[in-house]
Amino acid sequence: MKIRIFALAKELGMDSKVLIDECNQAGVKLKNSALASITPEERDIVIAYLNKKDQPSEGAAEPADQATLVPQREPKKMRTIKAMTSRAQTSRSAPPKPSSESEESSEPEEGSAGVAVEQEDEAESDAVTAESAPPAEEKTEAPAEPVESRSDLLKRKSAEQPEEVEKDESDQVLSRDDYVPAGGSMKSSSMREMKPRGSTRSGKQQSKSKTKSALPSVAAPPAYKQPVIPKPKKKEEKAQKPEVRLTADILEQKSPLAAHLAQHTEQKKKDKDKDCESPDDDSKGRRGSLSLVEARKQRREQRKEGRRVFAPDGTEQQDVVGRRPRRSKRKHDTGPIVHKTEAEVEVPMTVRSLSEAMGRPAKAIMSILFKEFGEMVTINQIIEEETALAVALELGVDLTFKRQKGAQETVTEIVEMEDAPEDLVTRPPIITVLGHVDHGKTTLVDSLRNSKVVEGEAGGITQHIAAYQIDYNGHKLTFVDTPGHAAFSEMRSRGANVTDMVVLVVAADDGVMPQTAESISHVKASGVPMVVAMNKIDLPDVNEQKVLQDLTAQNVLPSEWGGETDVVRVSALKGTGLDDLLETLLLTAELHELKANPNRPAVGVCLEGFRDEGRGSVAWLIVQKGTLRIGDAVICGKSYGYIRAMYDDMDQQIEEAPPAMPVKVTGLDTVPGAGDHFVVVDDIDQARALAEERRHEGRADVLSRHSGGPRTLEDILGSAREGAIQDLPLIIKADTPGSLEAIRSEIGKFEHPEVRVKILHEGIGGVNESDVYLASASNAIIIAFHVVAEDRAQNLASQEDVEIRRYSIIYEVVDDIRQSLEGLLRPELVQEQTGRALVLQTFSISRFGKIAGCRVLNGTINRNDRVHLIRDQKILNQYPIASLKREKDDVKEVREGMECGILLSGFNDIKEGDLLEAFRINEVKRTLDSKSS
Ligand SMILES: Nc1nc2c(ncn2[C@@H]2O[C@H](COP(=O)(O)OP(=O)(O)OP(=O)(O)O)[C@@H](O)[C@H]2O)c(=O)[nH]1
């Protein structure tokens, strides 16, 4: 065990620094620090050195002292001095007295010779200490030197011991060293020598001696050089702080240690102050010099500074908690789940929104939907209000529905917003041209505006609604040209809706035709005024009277016959009568005081929408109220966007469109539908929101349509039992919404109890890969009307064996679909009687049964025919022929007048006189018109 210098210095009554110097001189190199430590061996060396150093100054007196000392010991009790070991670390005694015996005593065998002194044995050590004391007592009698040398000092200190030692002796606890065998043979060996005091003292005695005096008890120094004692190396223990008890001297700050402690405390205080003065210092550096309490206090202060809380008014607040707020591990802290008993949900609603509104897990809702309704729904699926109510009832929630003003309502409000009379100004009339196909509607409009639209039409048939504006004598008139074909009747009716008046074109050579009559019905229903343009009057064989009569028959009484309808004779081709027509139209418009407010957000109708390669989605709009300008935010049906560009009917770019002006606009995100109303809204966000709401409603419609199909197993079984209906799956792609509607309308007319068209998908634009995949998966035919397939889609269609049928005339579409539907119809099974045979005789053959010998009365009897067995004019049943023979040979056919043997399959009771009527079943193809088989 190592010994601290300051402890040794204290023991020796020296200054630590002096002792360090002495150590260095003695060859024990040390750091210049009172806390430096030395080993017991080094200590012995140092003490030996000190003793040696002191000897010359003492002269001859020293040996005398020694002599005085040594004889005084009781020889019997003398024992060998053992080398200091680690146990001696707590010792403050002088080095052991070297002697020849001591060398021997270091040997382990020594114990066996008498008193075995084990240095670990504390009791033994006590005994040694106690016995070594008396001689020291005598030593105090020695005359003191005028100048006290180091050895004198040691001696003096030793002299102070007797009392204490005596006391120790009285307190001594007997150890095994004190044991004296009966023979007394141990006496010599039990002799003890001086041993450094305290080196093996018991804890009790040690504490006693300490309380008495801080000065160490030192044995007399040896008279010769300390021998180097070889000893086995023991486990080296770490240097440790000396056990320093706070003695009275220390407490009273009289000792060097007290001074040292005071100095240390002072230093700590200084360090702390320094740290406080430099807050920028690294906290780690400070931490080591602060006490735990101080460090904690400091950290708390720092946290408070770091968490500066501000009130809403901007003033700084003191954070009450002073603790960093814990971060929630959950991404979205939605708080505790609240199971409501009352809930309000916005409609339309999904499973998710219902779940959130009711505070119930979506799984629970889906589970109920499955158990109660047999519906497997996804979390984003829209559910009906009734279903939601049932679910809410199941979950014990009182559910109410919240309905917001829908997009349609919002748009309708804007459209119907009334204008102040003073804001209204006269506007051009919007005139729709109606009439039977090929009666010259487009030619008329072309003539009025001096253009040649009719030449660009596929098949010369108007496929789309178009609108144009003309200027006649300073008056503007807007014409809307509608397709005359019946397939476009629906589109036409929408066209009539925006019109102020109608020009009904009736070819003078043809008179009123079916579509003419239908147009009249639409006009009457809309209540708009009508002017009849009796066209083609240039033709030689026209019959004007017949036309007037036809009109009258349709309850359209011409003004010349006393009615209210003006009939103007025109030749669209020659351009005759056009002024009269325009004059009449302007007069009619004037009578009806057509006015609009141009200074308001524009509203109107989309006549047609299509996708243009260069311009994207293009909408052909007609403004009804207000003025449409570039940059306006518009919602049109489910489309929305800014008006990016505007073009008039001559494709000239314009900046604005006043009331009644037809314009083509670009900028909408999708192609709007024909007949969709458009409105200008405040900003694009509103337009987007409204459009998205409409799309959402649209999806809900689609979903509800789908939900109309079989939803449960019962439904599926039911539809399977109905079974007979054959679907013709179609995918229709067209160039415009109007074309789509026309095709849909036409094919909707094919009503048959056994077959029907099923439109899987319809859309605007070319056929793409998605369409082909859908067609492939569902064995559908793709109808491409006025559109083509993309290259990749075409290739894919070849791979997948999908048929893409291209059309430009709607007749062809209709005819093809008709034929396809008829192909789906099951053929009619018709019995054809082939011949009759009379049974003349019967033969029973055990191996075969009863064979009828017959004569064919008429026709032929074929081996594959079936026969009706007729007995007594009654048909008993029908049986297949199992065998047909002539003589002994099997034959395929037996003709009239010949005899044959017939064996019926499944009937063995044939009799003479029975009539066998042979027949075959033919399949006859059916048409859609032949509804019943
Ligand atoms: N002779 C004569 N022929 C005319 C006149 N007007 C039109 N036509 C012809 O009649 C045919 C049909 O004319 P369109 O203008 O295409 O008839 P439409 O009513 O527009 O026909 P759809 O677009 O199919 O509804 C064309 O060949 C015209 O040249 C006319 O005043 N006199």
Ligand as a Chemical Component Dictionary entry (heavy atoms), coordinates in Angstrom:
data_LIG
# 
_chem_comp.id                   LIG 
_chem_comp.type                 NON-POLYMER 
_chem_comp.pdbx_formal_charge   0 
_chem_comp.three_letter_code    LIG 
# 
loop_
_chem_comp_atom.comp_id 
_chem_comp_atom.atom_id 
_chem_comp_atom.alt_atom_id 
_chem_comp_atom.type_symbol 
_chem_comp_atom.charge 
_chem_comp_atom.model_Cartn_x 
_chem_comp_atom.model_Cartn_y 
_chem_comp_atom.model_Cartn_z 
_chem_comp_atom.pdbx_ordinal 
LIG N1  N1  N 0 -81.475 23.219 -104.541 1  
LIG C1  C1  C 0 -81.219 23.512 -103.353 2  
LIG N2  N2  N 0 -80.515 22.679 -102.643 3  
LIG C2  C2  C 0 -80.237 23.005 -101.369 4  
LIG C3  C3  C 0 -80.697 24.165 -100.775 5  
LIG N3  N3  N 0 -80.292 24.192 -99.533  6  
LIG C4  C4  C 0 -79.574 23.087 -99.331  7  
LIG N4  N4  N 0 -79.543 22.366 -100.424 8  
LIG C5  C5  C 0 -78.862 21.070 -100.546 9  
LIG O1  O1  O 0 -79.413 20.156 -99.699  10 
LIG C6  C6  C 0 -78.419 19.271 -99.221  11 
LIG C7  C7  C 0 -78.392 19.218 -97.731  12 
LIG O2  O2  O 0 -78.032 20.422 -97.278  13 
LIG P1  P1  P 0 -77.508 20.641 -95.775  14 
LIG O3  O3  O 0 -77.333 22.039 -95.571  15 
LIG O4  O4  O 0 -76.386 19.754 -95.528  16 
LIG O5  O5  O 0 -78.724 20.098 -95.050  17 
LIG P2  P2  P 0 -78.825 19.976 -93.445  18 
LIG O6  O6  O 0 -80.221 20.198 -93.065  19 
LIG O7  O7  O 0 -77.847 20.872 -92.833  20 
LIG O8  O8  O 0 -78.453 18.485 -93.230  21 
LIG P3  P3  P 0 -77.933 17.843 -91.878  22 
LIG O9  O9  O 0 -76.678 18.576 -91.598  23 
LIG O10 O10 O 0 -77.726 16.449 -92.192  24 
LIG O11 O11 O 0 -78.960 18.083 -90.873  25 
LIG C8  C8  C 0 -77.122 19.794 -99.777  26 
LIG O12 O12 O 0 -76.743 19.035 -100.859 27 
LIG C9  C9  C 0 -77.417 21.156 -100.198 28 
LIG O13 O13 O 0 -76.653 21.545 -101.315 29 
LIG C10 C10 C 0 -81.460 25.034 -101.567 30 
LIG O14 O14 O 0 -81.924 26.092 -101.173 31 
LIG N5  N5  N 0 -81.719 24.670 -102.868 32 
# 
loop_
_chem_comp_bond.comp_id 
_chem_comp_bond.atom_id_1 
_chem_comp_bond.atom_id_2 
_chem_comp_bond.value_order 
_chem_comp_bond.pdbx_ordinal 
LIG N1  C1  SING 1  
LIG C1  N2  DOUB 2  
LIG C1  N5  SING 3  
LIG N2  C2  SING 4  
LIG C2  C3  DOUB 5  
LIG C2  N4  SING 6  
LIG C3  N3  SING 7  
LIG C3  C10 SING 8  
LIG N3  C4  DOUB 9  
LIG C4  N4  SING 10 
LIG N4  C5  SING 11 
LIG C5  O1  SING 12 
LIG C5  C9  SING 13 
LIG O1  C6  SING 14 
LIG C6  C7  SING 15 
LIG C6  C8  SING 16 
LIG C7  O2  SING 17 
LIG O2  P1  SING 18 
LIG P1  O3  DOUB 19 
LIG P1  O4  SING 20 
LIG P1  O5  SING 21 
LIG O5  P2  SING 22 
LIG P2  O6  DOUB 23 
LIG P2  O7  SING 24 
LIG P2  O8  SING 25 
LIG O8  P3  SING 26 
LIG P3  O9  DOUB 27 
LIG P3  O10 SING 28 
LIG P3  O11 SING 29 
LIG C8  O12 SING 30 
LIG C8  C9  SING 31 
LIG C9  O13 SING 32 
LIG C10 O14 DOUB 33 
LIG C10 N5  SING 34 
# 
